[in-house]
Amino acid sequence: MSLCPEYDTFADLYDHVTPYRDRPDVAFYAALAREASGPVLEMACGTGRVLIPCARAGAAMIGADASPGMLEVCRKKLGAEPPEVRARVEIVQADMREFDLGRRVPLITMPFRGFQHLLTVEDQRRALAALRRHLAPGGRLVFDVFNPSIPMLGDERWLVNPLVEPPFTTPDGRRVVRRLRMSGRDYIGQVQEIEIEHEVAYPDGRVERTAARTRLRYSFRYEVEHLLVREGFEVEAVYADFERHPYGSLYPGDLVVVARVR
């Protein structure tokens, strides 16, 4: 079973979603990629939102994702870049739980919570093992997940009232309203199911509504650290945001992890 096929249904809208477009993680990952002593593997690269700025910054990038739709958008965007940027990027379709690129790299990144699409501990460990196999000795894995907010996890209003995000307009004139609703919670498995609805108004007056459901597994700070140690990593740093503030200085903040192969 491939990871998160639901992303294919709204891949062409992804880059225009306001919270994604304004997410402050690009500079953080671009700096890491630029400083790496060799090609960087970005796992769950999606539409290239982070991947392409890293290549613009001068880094050689390998972008991997399980979603054909997201990779199609990434390739189209890459086609509009200057030749020197395109030459720095290789795109592959791959499931992070089992893949083999036949090479090792000094740095693997996984921006914007791609790790949370792994819904079981078994899948998490399989992915970490596969990523470790692709790291050169002393190589680093850097990724972020959301830091679970205890009050939010228990807030039943998410199950009733949808979150309506600011509307946005795509370059071809479609006006889009996106609504998010918590459609299910598994407190034992630490999995949340989220229904994502897009209401799309076309320039000719047509209106379409599409809905997809995605599931995300949340993990706590020490759970993440223990998983990494079990799979042969040493945790170097845990940050609360992309400005490298110490974990715990913000709540809930993010959970940004830097780990090195032991």
Secondary structure, 3 states (H helix, E strand, C coil): CCCCHHHHHHCCCHHHCHHHHCCCCHHHHHHHHHHCCCCEEEECCCCCCCHHHHHHCCCCEEEEECCHHHHHHHHHHHHCCCHHHHCCEEEEECECCECCCCCCEEEEEECCCHHHHCCCHHHHHHHHHHHHHCEEEEEEEEEEEECCCHHHHCCHHHHCCCEECCCEECCCCCEEEEEEEEEEEECCCCEEEEEEEEEEECCCCCEEEEEEEEEEECCCHHHHHHHHHHCCEEEEEEECCCCCCECCCCCCCEEEEEEEEC
